[in-house]
């Protein structure tokens, strides 16, 4: 992936971030109950990046819970508009999870990241569902 700066932030614009896309570790859909409750949907789409490669401005308020696997998950959201922006596992604070919906232009970027991780299951590709999901969410 080329070195391309990605930007994003919360709904009201008081929290903003940027990162070099070549530093991204991975992107995932998490379907655990905690992510479902925190997003109000069936999953959270997250982009994993090392903390040192993420430039963040603005104030986040954090809410910490013990996750379903026993880890302590801290979720950061804008104090003003309440948008969920970043989360991390306290036992591994050097990795931040960006909420993909906060990216300014997530469509092609997420499609590239997530489709690269897909594997055939029972002879079928997950690609079609992933593409449809990303197109309808952007």
MIVOMAR-329709 format. One line per field, with one value per atom (N, C-alpha, C): residue number from 1; residue in three letters; chain; z, x negated, y negated. Coordinates in steps of 0.001 Angstrom, whole numbers, padded with zeros to 6 digits, always signed. Atoms other than C-alpha are relative to their C-alpha. Example, Ala and Ser with C-alpha at 12.3 -4.5 7.8 and 13.67 -1.06 7.14 Angstrom:
seq	(1  1  1  2  2  2)
type	(ala  ala  ala  ser  ser  ser)
mol	(A  A  A  A  A  A)
Z	(+000000  +007800  +000000  -000060  +007140  +000730)
X	(-000890  -012300  -000900  +000820  -013670  +000770)
Y	(+001190  +004500  -001200  +001190  +001060  -001090)
***
This chain:
seq	(1  1  1  2  2  2  3  3  3  4  4  4  5  5  5  6  6  6  7  7  7  8  8  8  9  9  9  10  10  10  11  11  11  12  12  12  13  13  13  14  14  14  15  15  15  16  16  16  17  17  17  18  18  18  19  19  19  20  20  20  21  21  21  22  22  22  23  23  23  24  24  24  25  25  25  26  26  26  27  27  27  28  28  28  29  29  29  30  30  30  31  31  31  32  32  32  33  33  33  34  34  34  35  35  35  36  36  36  37  37  37  38  38  38  39  39  39  40  40  40  41  41  41  42  42  42  43  43  43  44  44  44  45  45  45  46  46  46  47  47  47  48  48  48  49  49  49  50  50  50  51  51  51  52  52  52  53  53  53  54  54  54  55  55  55  56  56  56  57  57  57  58  58  58  59  59  59  60  60  60  61  61  61  62  62  62  63  63  63  64  64  64  65  65  65  66  66  66  67  67  67  68  68  68  69  69  69  70  70  70  71  71  71  72  72  72  73  73  73  74  74  74  75  75  75  76  76  76  77  77  77  78  78  78  79  79  79  80  80  80  81  81  81  82  82  82  83  83  83  84  84  84  85  85  85  86  86  86  87  87  87  88  88  88  89  89  89  90  90  90  91  91  91  92  92  92  93  93  93  94  94  94  95  95  95  96  96  96  97  97  97  98  98  98  99  99  99  100  100  100  101  101  101  102  102  102  103  103  103  104  104  104  105  105  105  106  106  106  107  107  107  108  108  108  109  109  109  110  110  110  111  111  111  112  112  112  113  113  113  114  114  114  115  115  115  116  116  116  117  117  117  118  118  118  119  119  119  120  120  120  121  121  121  122  122  122  123  123  123  124  124  124  125  125  125  126  126  126  127  127  127  128  128  128  129  129  129  130  130  130  131  131  131  132  132  132  133  133  133  134  134  134  135  135  135  136  136  136  137  137  137  138  138  138)
type	(unk  unk  unk  unk  unk  unk  unk  unk  unk  unk  unk  unk  unk  unk  unk  unk  unk  unk  unk  unk  unk  unk  unk  unk  unk  unk  unk  unk  unk  unk  unk  unk  unk  unk  unk  unk  unk  unk  unk  unk  unk  unk  unk  unk  unk  unk  unk  unk  unk  unk  unk  unk  unk  unk  unk  unk  unk  unk  unk  unk  unk  unk  unk  unk  unk  unk  unk  unk  unk  unk  unk  unk  unk  unk  unk  unk  unk  unk  unk  unk  unk  unk  unk  unk  unk  unk  unk  unk  unk  unk  unk  unk  unk  unk  unk  unk  unk  unk  unk  unk  unk  unk  unk  unk  unk  unk  unk  unk  unk  unk  unk  unk  unk  unk  unk  unk  unk  unk  unk  unk  unk  unk  unk  unk  unk  unk  unk  unk  unk  unk  unk  unk  unk  unk  unk  unk  unk  unk  unk  unk  unk  unk  unk  unk  unk  unk  unk  unk  unk  unk  unk  unk  unk  unk  unk  unk  unk  unk  unk  unk  unk  unk  unk  unk  unk  unk  unk  unk  unk  unk  unk  unk  unk  unk  unk  unk  unk  unk  unk  unk  unk  unk  unk  unk  unk  unk  unk  unk  unk  unk  unk  unk  unk  unk  unk  unk  unk  unk  unk  unk  unk  unk  unk  unk  unk  unk  unk  unk  unk  unk  unk  unk  unk  unk  unk  unk  unk  unk  unk  unk  unk  unk  unk  unk  unk  unk  unk  unk  unk  unk  unk  unk  unk  unk  unk  unk  unk  unk  unk  unk  unk  unk  unk  unk  unk  unk  unk  unk  unk  unk  unk  unk  unk  unk  unk  unk  unk  unk  unk  unk  unk  unk  unk  unk  unk  unk  unk  unk  unk  unk  unk  unk  unk  unk  unk  unk  unk  unk  unk  unk  unk  unk  unk  unk  unk  unk  unk  unk  unk  unk  unk  unk  unk  unk  unk  unk  unk  unk  unk  unk  unk  unk  unk  unk  unk  unk  unk  unk  unk  unk  unk  unk  unk  unk  unk  unk  unk  unk  unk  unk  unk  unk  unk  unk  unk  unk  unk  unk  unk  unk  unk  unk  unk  unk  unk  unk  unk  unk  unk  unk  unk  unk  unk  unk  unk  unk  unk  unk  unk  unk  unk  unk  unk  unk  unk  unk  unk  unk  unk  unk  unk  unk  unk  unk  unk  unk  unk  unk  unk  unk  unk  unk  unk  unk  unk  unk  unk  unk  unk  unk  unk  unk  unk  unk  unk  unk  unk  unk  unk  unk  unk  unk  unk  unk  unk  unk  unk  unk  unk  unk  unk  unk  unk  unk  unk  unk  unk  unk  unk  unk  unk  unk  unk  unk)
mol	(A  A  A  A  A  A  A  A  A  A  A  A  A  A  A  A  A  A  A  A  A  A  A  A  A  A  A  A  A  A  A  A  A  A  A  A  A  A  A  A  A  A  A  A  A  A  A  A  A  A  A  A  A  A  A  A  A  A  A  A  A  A  A  A  A  A  A  A  A  A  A  A  A  A  A  A  A  A  A  A  A  A  A  A  A  A  A  A  A  A  A  A  A  A  A  A  A  A  A  A  A  A  A  A  A  A  A  A  A  A  A  A  A  A  A  A  A  A  A  A  A  A  A  A  A  A  A  A  A  A  A  A  A  A  A  A  A  A  A  A  A  A  A  A  A  A  A  A  A  A  A  A  A  A  A  A  A  A  A  A  A  A  A  A  A  A  A  A  A  A  A  A  A  A  A  A  A  A  A  A  A  A  A  A  A  A  A  A  A  A  A  A  A  A  A  A  A  A  A  A  A  A  A  A  A  A  A  A  A  A  A  A  A  A  A  A  A  A  A  A  A  A  A  A  A  A  A  A  A  A  A  A  A  A  A  A  A  A  A  A  A  A  A  A  A  A  A  A  A  A  A  A  A  A  A  A  A  A  A  A  A  A  A  A  A  A  A  A  A  A  A  A  A  A  A  A  A  A  A  A  A  A  A  A  A  A  A  A  A  A  A  A  A  A  A  A  A  A  A  A  A  A  A  A  A  A  A  A  A  A  A  A  A  A  A  A  A  A  A  A  A  A  A  A  A  A  A  A  A  A  A  A  A  A  A  A  A  A  A  A  A  A  A  A  A  A  A  A  A  A  A  A  A  A  A  A  A  A  A  A  A  A  A  A  A  A  A  A  A  A  A  A  A  A  A  A  A  A  A  A  A  A  A  A  A  A  A  A  A  A  A  A  A  A  A  A  A  A  A  A  A  A  A  A  A  A  A  A  A  A  A  A  A  A)
Z	(+000000  +000000  +000000  +000092  -000855  +001282  -001143  +001727  -000300  +000210  +001795  +001355  -001274  +004661  +000000  -000198  +005888  +001154  -001055  +007947  +000396  -000486  +010014  +001265  -001234  +013090  +000361  -000522  +014976  -000825  +000712  +013799  +000070  -000142  +015174  -000416  +000454  +014102  +001095  -001099  +017551  +000263  -000086  +017434  -001424  +001328  +014384  +000149  +000000  +013498  -001419  +001285  +010701  +000220  -000038  +009906  -001415  +001275  +007099  -000211  +000236  +005546  -000079  +000059  +005111  +001386  -001376  +008915  +000592  -000498  +009286  +000175  -000284  +010884  -000672  +000507  +009853  +000115  -000175  +009551  +000195  -000358  +010958  +000265  -000528  +011657  +001297  -001268  +015325  +000318  -000263  +016187  +001456  -001408  +019945  +000556  -000595  +022178  +000428  -000412  +023521  -001180  +001184  +020029  -000531  +000440  +019119  +000859  -000890  +022167  -000154  +000090  +021749  -001322  +001292  +018083  -000291  +000295  +018199  -001292  +001232  +015228  +000211  -000104  +014492  +000089  +000010  +014428  +000140  +000079  +014745  -001067  +000999  +011771  +000503  -000603  +013088  -000866  +000660  +011646  +001106  -001042  +013797  -000445  +000327  +013915  +001275  -001175  +016250  +000500  -000610  +018663  -000495  +000404  +017611  -001429  +001376  +014012  -000174  +000026  +014909  +000605  -000496  +015246  +000313  -000477  +017299  +000622  -000649  +018241  +000489  -000614  +020443  +001227  -001247  +023656  -000144  -000038  +024022  +001449  -001292  +026967  -000164  +000105  +027704  +000956  -000801  +028993  -000083  -000035  +030093  +000560  -000441  +030432  -000045  +000144  +030941  -001141  +001203  +027538  +000203  -000076  +026815  +000159  -000145  +026673  +001266  -001250  +029999  -000071  +000139  +028604  +000386  -000335  +029639  -001246  +001240  +026635  +000344  -000176  +026667  -001328  +001211  +024137  +000145  -000038  +023337  -000933  +000800  +022129  +000239  -000094  +021511  +001170  -001144  +024635  -000432  +000476  +022550  -000704  +000817  +019986  +000309  -000383  +021447  -001034  +001030  +018276  +000537  -000361  +019002  -001030  +000915  +017518  +000083  -000179  +018985  +001212  -001175  +021300  +000096  -000179  +022724  +001147  -001070  +024932  +000986  -000978  +028156  +000177  -000119  +028232  -001188  +001178  +024826  -000499  +000324  +024799  -001201  +001140  +021949  -001329  +001220  +019377  +000178  -000041  +018694  -001081  +000934  +016986  -000422  +000524  +014815  -000461  +000486  +014231  -001461  +001436  +010449  -000533  +000458  +010063  +000216  -000235  +011285  -001036  +001078  +008272  -000983  +000974  +005776  -001297  +001243  +002766  +000219  -000335  +003971  -001118  +000951  +000909  -000628  +000673  -001243  +000942  -000966  +001637  +000785  -000778  +003744  -000879  +000908  +000770  -000264  +000232  +000048  +001228  -001217  +003674  +000344  -000442  +004460  -001040  +001016  +001131  -000051  -000028  +001465  +001066  -001084  +004621  -000215  +000211  +003103  -000529  +000463  +002550  -000388  +000343  +000892  +001205  -001052  +003351  -000664  +000633  +002186  -001502  +001441  -001384  -000443  +000364  -001276  +000474  -000402  -001147  +000817  -000794  +001458  -000682  +000643  -000958  -000352  +000433  -002305  +001160  -001159  +001142  +000513  -000471  +002129  -000893  +000940  -001011  +000171  -000161  -000590  +001287  -001281  +003047  -000093  +000065  +002312  -000928  +000916  -000620  +000637  -000606  +001367  +001204  -001180  +004354  -000322  +000308  +002464  -000726)
X	(-000851  +000000  -000896  +000804  -001345  +000105  -000034  -002175  +001012  -001058  +001049  +000550  -000508  +002171  +001520  -001444  +005657  +000386  -000473  +007656  +001411  -001339  +010771  +000268  -000357  +012547  +001454  -001360  +015777  +001011  -001096  +019125  -000076  +000020  +018690  -001321  +001283  +015038  -000961  +000892  +013562  -001109  +001044  +011582  -000382  +000500  +009421  -001242  +001207  +006696  -000506  +000583  +004355  -001043  +001019  +002069  -000404  +000518  -000037  +000584  -000668  +001901  -000975  +000968  -001310  -000334  +000277  -001547  +001126  -001139  +001815  -000393  +000271  +001523  +001039  -001085  +004916  +001319  -001364  +008629  +000909  -000866  +011389  +001427  -001351  +015058  +000024  -000115  +015517  +001480  -001404  +018812  +000271  -000221  +018368  +001160  -001155  +021267  -000352  +000407  +019284  -000007  +000021  +018701  +001407  -001382  +022330  +000705  -000664  +023521  -000567  +000604  +021030  +000300  -000309  +021946  +001499  -001428  +025640  +000279  -000176  +025141  -000545  +000454  +024039  -001501  +001460  +020328  -000622  +000813  +017594  -001058  +001058  +015312  -001143  +001135  +011885  -001241  +001293  +008514  -001046  +001022  +005545  -001268  +001212  +002552  -000823  +000826  -000426  +000248  -000271  +000123  -000960  +000987  -003103  +000200  -000262  -001846  +001334  -001300  +001433  -000142  +000011  +001640  +001435  -001345  +004688  +000055  -000207  +005988  +001434  -001317  +008929  +000078  -000163  +010254  +000988  -000874  +011680  +000343  -000404  +013621  -000028  +000122  +012979  +000937  -000821  +015256  -000658  +000718  +013582  +000886  -000754  +015172  -000916  +000666  +014003  +000704  -000574  +014534  +000363  -000465  +015989  -001154  +001160  +012470  -000803  +000677  +011468  -000948  +000869  +009379  +000761  -000599  +009994  -000019  -000150  +011300  +000378  -000297  +011184  +000465  -000576  +013409  +000028  +000070  +012749  +001020  -001011  +015491  -000086  +000029  +015855  +000854  -000744  +016895  +001201  -001059  +019068  +001135  -001052  +020928  +000224  -000169  +020408  -000438  +000443  +018945  -001089  +001093  +016925  -001111  +001101  +013475  -001092  +001143  +010780  +000250  -000007  +010509  -001339  +001221  +007701  +000193  +000017  +007046  -001069  +000951  +005406  -001218  +001129  +003220  -000968  +000844  +001799  +000249  -000372  +002057  -000716  +000739  -000445  +000713  -000780  +002167  +001345  -001287  +005126  +000914  -001027  +008356  +000819  -000771  +009765  +001351  -001329  +013506  +000071  +000128  +013575  +001002  -000998  +016727  -000406  +000453  +014797  -001013  +000900  +012459  +000733  -000621  +013109  +000350  -000244  +012846  -000312  +000301  +013123  +000191  -000470  +014576  -001110  +001023  +011619  -001075  +001029  +009162  +000405  -000458  +011229  +000215  -000203  +012145  -001326  +001330  +008443  -000487  +000489  +007593  +000772  -000813  +010493  +000021  -000054  +010656  -001307  +001274  +006965  -000047  -000014  +007803  +001022  -001049  +010641  -000551  +000374  +010306  +001263  -001183  +012628  +000471  -000592  +014989  +001016  -000873  +016681  +000130  -000005  +015721  +000609  -000626  +017378  -000872  +000726  +015795  +000920  -000744  +016884  +000017  +000208  +015955  +001291  -001214  +019437  +000704  -000667  +020915  -000794  +000858  +017939  +000126  -000126  +018159  +001345  -001333  +021897  +000079  -000020  +021420  -000731  +000783  +018703  +000618  -000624  +020544  +001211  -001196  +023739  -000322  +000340  +021903  -000769  +000785  +019999  +000827)
Y	(+001168  +000000  -001230  +001207  -003443  -000814  +000903  -006048  -001095  +000974  -007984  -000401  +000497  -010169  +000116  -000129  -009284  -000903  +000891  -011741  +000400  -000278  -011454  -000784  +000683  -012664  +000239  -000163  -012965  -000804  +000655  -014296  -001525  +001463  -017827  -000630  +000505  -018153  -000427  +000407  -018817  +001010  -001019  -015551  +000383  -000353  -014907  +000860  -000819  -012443  +000166  -000359  -011467  +001083  -001045  -008546  +000353  -000487  -007134  +001390  -001278  -004250  +001175  -001101  -002236  +000542  -000427  -001976  +000850  -000771  -000201  +001459  -001406  +003224  +000882  -000832  +004570  -000755  +000505  +003877  +001203  -001124  +006051  -000455  +000158  +006398  +000796  -000718  +007276  +000158  -000303  +008976  +000354  -000341  +009382  -000836  +000690  +008323  -001420  +001345  +005354  -000966  +000867  +003962  -000231  +000171  +004567  -001039  +000964  +002655  -001406  +001333  -000183  -000695  +000616  -000719  -000057  -000066  +000127  +000739  -000769  +002444  +001410  -001375  +005984  +000166  -000091  +005146  -001376  +001212  +002581  +000248  -000101  +001990  -000867  +000693  +001060  +000117  +000033  +000116  -000049  -000084  +001139  -000711  +000751  -001200  -000196  +000283  -001646  -001421  +001301  -004518  -001081  +001007  -006255  -000489  +000403  -006446  -000713  +000671  -008146  -001392  +001379  -011934  -000391  +000283  -012883  -001387  +001295  -016326  -000074  +000109  -017206  +000890  -000740  -015726  +001144  -001169  -012259  +000317  -000545  -010938  +001516  -001453  -007255  +000713  -000894  -004535  +001369  -001268  -001298  +001101  -001176  +002126  +001221  -001288  +005673  +000706  -000605  +007264  +001456  -001392  +010665  +000981  -000881  +012155  -000304  +000326  +010569  -001178  +001169  +007698  -001258  +001293  +004111  -000877  +000756  +002185  -001439  +001421  -001614  -000556  +000575  -003337  -001525  +001453  -006988  -000620  +000680  -009271  -001497  +001456  -012996  -000466  +000537  -014873  -000836  +000893  -017197  +000742  -000628  -015047  +001477  -001397  -011562  +001023  -000949  -010033  +000918  -000903  -006880  -000144  +000278  -007498  +001065  -000891  -005249  +000899  -000868  -002277  +000707  -000778  -000195  +000975  -000988  +002792  -000462  +000534  +001598  +000891  -000920  +004696  -000115  +000232  +003619  -001432  +001383  -000196  -000591  +000526  -000659  +000153  -000190  +000423  -000689  +000703  -001852  +000555  -000464  -000816  -001206  +001123  -003582  +000526  -000362  -003370  -000436  +000251  -003080  -001018  +000963  -005149  -001437  +001369  -008200  -000465  +000396  -008157  -000914  +000906  -010957  +000721  -000735  -008608  +001479  -001387  -005004  +001011  -001017  -003273  +000848  -000777  -002203  +000503  -000365  -002150  +001245  -001156  +000267  +001215  -001125  +002403  +000699  -000566  +002904  +000768  -000642  +003720  +001265  -001131  +006025  +001104  -001046  +007842  +000779  -000699  +008686  +001085  -000972  +010654  +001114  -000994  +012690  +001309  -001332  +016422  +000746  -000788  +018907  +000816  -000819  +020591  +000905  -000979  +023780  -000263  +000203  +022885  -001319  +001271  +019443  -001158  +001197  +016042  -000900  +000970  +013530  -001365  +001285  +010747  -000736  +000683  +010012  -000698  +000606  +009389  -001170  +001075  +007270  -001222  +001112  +005122  -000688  +000590  +004625  -000791  +000685  +003656  -001322  +001220  +001107  -001035  +000953  -000453  -000664  +000578  -000928  -000872  +000793  -002418  -001256  +001187  -005115  -001029)
***
